[in-house]
Amino acid sequence: TSHTLGYGLCALLVPLASKTGVAIALIMTALFAAVLFTIVSACIWHYRTIK
């Protein structure tokens, strides 16, 4: 039943995502978060190195 539910959700999400561009938004958010995390990590490392 969970398998069928998963397929049902996928079938519902695919047209929804393609219509509203949710998939693109999620990818952009993930990329932005990764870049932000990298910048923050670099800043912390740089700050610690200076001290």
N, C-alpha and C positions, 0 to 999 in steps of 0.2 A: 504493500500500500504506500509506503514511504517513497518507493521508486517511482510509482505512478504520480504521486504528488509532486516529486521533483521535476518530472517531465512536464507536468501541467504548469508548474511555476515557470519553467524555462520557456514553454510555448507562449505564456502570457507576457513574460518579460522581454522576449526578443522584439516583437513589434513595438512594445512600449518604449524600449530603449532606443530603437532606431528612429522612432517618431520624435522623441523629446531630446535625444542626444545625451541621455543619462550615461551611457557607456563612455562617451568622449569626456564628459565632465568628471567621471570617476578616475579615468586615466590621467587627466590633467591634474586633478587633486592629488593623486598618488605621486606623480612626478614632482609637483610643487612641494609636497611634504618631504620627499627624498632630497630635493635641492636645499630646502630650508634646513633639514637635519644636518646635511653636509656642511653648510655654511656655519651653523651654530657650533658644530663639533670643531671645525677649523678655528673659529674665533676663540673657543675655550682653550684649545690646544695652544694657540698663539699667545693667549693671555698668560697661560701657565708657563710658557717658555720664557716670556719677557720677565716675569717675576722670578 
